[in-house]
Amino acid sequence: MSEHDFRVTAGKIVRRERLKLGWSQEELAEKADLHPSFIGQIERGLRAASFKTLEHLGMIFGLKPADFLADGNESGAIYKPQPLERKILSLLKGSSTREQHLIYQTIRHLLRQKRRLLK
């Protein structure tokens, strides 16, 4: 596989994951602390993302850097979150582990309160 193939494959995956979350290139760029035009160049396969950039994008998307190099077609059935689940997941992407834990605790607390009110 040539360098161009790696860039194109990684770019397609970045675009696919960004669109799954309903984000614009500008929104992803802001979350990743990158320039929007660089995101566009990565998605079009014009620029190669460094390993560090792929690692950072992977954290945002919930992927490993190696996932950007695989086509993904051979992976079999993968769970696809529903639209509302994607919205909730998009709130967590790019958050620290501590922030994610706080969000989880908040949701759990709200659900417990709801159950108490329904009794």
Secondary structure, 3 states (H helix, E strand, C coil): CCHHHHHHHHHHHHHHHHHHCCCCHHHHHHHHCCCHHHHHHHHCCCCCCCHHHHHHHHHHHCCCHHHHCCCCHHHCCCCCCCHHHHHHHHHHCCCCHHHHHHHHHHHHHHHHHHHHHHC
